[in-house]
Amino acid sequence: MKKIEAIIKPFKLDEVKEALQDVGLQGITVLEAKGFGRQKGHTELYRGAEYVIDFLPKVKLEVIVNDDQVDQAIEAIKKSAETGRIGDGKIFVSSVEQVIRIRTGETGAEAV
């Protein structure tokens, strides 16, 4: 099993969620996040003073998938989150050793 974490622009969340559902994935965790990469924030003018906004609003998605679903999930996220502009985000994939459903005690793929 793999854990896919994606940092995306907030307004792309619904499109990404639908794309993941279209490839048969359920169970998505969504976290509000702030951060910056090459985008390096931006400046805003407030009451005549200029402020640097370093941390931009982002959304972090987490989804656990079986190994055979990884490529489909990544492609769905890439296609639906892309705007073609800087700050579109990143996707991280890592291995998951064990999953346990608390309610039933199921483990492994059945728990996902």
N, C-alpha and C positions, 0 to 999 in steps of 0.2 A: 504494500500500500504506500501511497505517496500523499504528502501534504502539499497543497498548492496555495501559496500566499500571493496575492496580487494587490499592488498599491495602484489605485486608479483615481481619476478625477471624479468628484462626487456626482456630477450630472450624468455620468455614464453608468451608474449603478444599476438602474432598471434594465438597460440594454444588456449588460453583462449577466444579470440574474436570469433574464429570459433566454439568453444564448446558452447558459449552462443547463437550464431546464430543458431546452430543446434537444440537447445531447444526452438527456436522461439522468442528469445529476440532481440530487436533492440535497438538503442539509448544507446550508451555507451560513457561515458566521460572518457578520459584518461589524466592523469597528470604525468609529470616526478617528481620524488621525490627522496630524499636522507634520509637515516636513518639507524638505527641499533637496534638490539634487543640482543638476546643471542649471535648472531654472533660477535658482538663487533668489527667490522672492521678488518683490517689487516695491516701489515707493508709492505712497499715497499722500495727498495733501489734505490736511485737516486744520481749519482755522488759520490758514496762512503758513503753517509749519509743515515741513516735509518729514514723513516717518517712513522708515524702512520696515516692511513686513517680511521677515525672514521665513517664517513657517507658514506655508500655504495649506489650506484645507485639502485633505485627501481622504479616501476611503480605503480601508484594508479588508480584503475578502480572504477568508480561509475556507478551504474545502478539502476533505479527505476522499481520495478516490482509489479504486483498484488499479493495479499497474496497467491493465489493458485499456483504461479510460483516460490516462494521463495526456496523451497526444490530442485527443478530442477536446478535453477540457482546456488545455493551453491554447489551442487554435480558436476555440469559442471566445475565450477571454481576449486574445490578441485582436481578433476581428471586431469585436463589439466595443472594446475600450479605446481603439485607435482614433485619434483625431488628425494625426499627421503633424501635430505641433509639439513643441518641447513641453515636457511635464506630463506626457501620457501615462507614465508609470513604469512599473517593473513587475515581473513575475518570478517568484522563487519556488523551487521544487525541492523537497527534502523527503527522506525516507521516514516512514512511521513503523515502529517496531511492533506496537500493540495498540489495539482499540478495544475498549470495554464499554458496553452499554450498561449504565448504572441500574436502570429499572429492571432489566431482565437478566443481567449477567452475561449476555451474549458477548463473544469475543471475535476478533478478526473481522473478516469481510461481512459476516452477518450483523455485526454491530454498526457498520457504516450505514 
